[in-house]
Amino acid sequence: GVDIGDEQIMLYLDFETGDATSPSLHKLIKAYRGLRVDDFERFLTFFVEAGYDLNGKDEHGNDFVALIQDQRNAEEYIELINKARG
């Protein structure tokens, strides 16, 4: 993979939701789907600095971990979220 810059990673902060999903959760999901784990880790720094909520939920009360936990590559991303949450 090609390395991407901070500016490209920060573009994931611009995604807006079209439903009842919290804007924070929507941005996390978009970044999860679009970024490699190392880039997602960098994204989380920008995400937290911008004041977004690591515990955002969808209309069913599911947070990021609940939504991705059964996916094949989710473990590393979940570890990063848990680390960011403290």
C-alpha positions as CSV (number, residue, x, y, z in Angstrom):
1,G,0.0,0.0,0.0
2,V,0.9,3.6,-0.6
3,D,1.5,5.8,2.4
4,I,-1.1,8.5,2.7
5,G,-0.7,11.9,4.4
6,D,-2.3,13.4,7.4
7,E,-4.5,15.6,5.1
8,Q,-6.0,12.6,3.4
9,I,-6.6,10.8,6.7
10,M,-8.3,13.9,8.1
11,L,-10.8,13.9,5.2
12,Y,-12.6,11.1,7.1
13,L,-13.6,13.7,9.7
14,D,-15.7,15.4,7.0
15,F,-18.1,12.5,6.4
16,E,-21.7,13.2,7.6
17,T,-24.4,10.7,8.3
18,G,-27.7,10.6,6.6
19,D,-29.6,8.7,9.3
20,A,-29.9,8.5,13.1
21,T,-26.3,7.3,13.5
22,S,-24.2,9.7,15.6
23,P,-21.8,11.7,13.4
24,S,-18.9,10.4,15.5
25,L,-19.8,6.8,14.9
26,H,-20.4,7.4,11.2
27,K,-16.9,8.9,10.9
28,L,-15.4,5.9,12.7
29,I,-17.1,3.4,10.4
30,K,-16.0,5.3,7.3
31,A,-12.4,5.4,8.5
32,Y,-12.5,1.7,9.5
33,R,-13.7,0.8,6.0
34,G,-11.3,3.0,4.2
35,L,-8.1,3.0,6.2
36,R,-5.4,0.4,7.0
37,V,-5.0,-0.2,10.7
38,D,-1.8,2.0,10.9
39,D,-3.7,4.9,9.2
40,F,-6.8,4.3,11.4
41,E,-4.6,4.7,14.5
42,R,-3.4,8.1,13.1
43,F,-7.0,8.9,12.3
44,L,-8.0,8.3,15.9
45,T,-5.6,11.0,17.1
46,F,-7.2,13.5,14.9
47,F,-10.7,12.3,15.8
48,V,-10.1,12.7,19.5
49,E,-8.3,16.1,19.0
50,A,-11.4,17.3,17.1
51,G,-13.6,16.4,20.0
52,Y,-15.6,13.5,18.5
53,D,-17.1,10.8,20.7
54,L,-15.4,7.4,20.7
55,N,-18.6,6.0,22.2
56,G,-21.1,7.2,19.5
57,K,-24.0,4.9,18.8
58,D,-26.4,4.1,16.0
59,E,-30.2,4.2,16.1
60,H,-30.2,0.7,17.7
61,G,-27.7,1.6,20.5
62,N,-24.7,-0.1,18.9
63,D,-21.3,1.4,19.2
64,F,-18.3,0.9,16.9
65,V,-17.1,-2.3,18.6
66,A,-20.6,-3.8,18.5
67,L,-20.9,-3.1,14.8
68,I,-17.5,-4.5,13.7
69,Q,-16.7,-7.2,16.3
70,D,-17.8,-10.1,14.0
71,Q,-15.7,-9.0,11.0
72,R,-12.5,-10.8,10.0
73,N,-10.1,-7.9,10.5
74,A,-11.8,-6.1,13.4
75,E,-9.5,-7.2,16.3
76,E,-6.7,-4.7,15.7
77,Y,-9.2,-1.9,15.2
78,I,-11.1,-2.7,18.4
79,E,-7.8,-2.8,20.3
80,L,-7.0,0.7,19.0
81,I,-10.5,2.0,20.0
82,N,-10.2,0.5,23.4
83,K,-6.7,2.1,23.8
84,A,-8.0,5.5,22.7
85,R,-10.9,5.2,25.2
86,G,-8.4,4.6,28.0
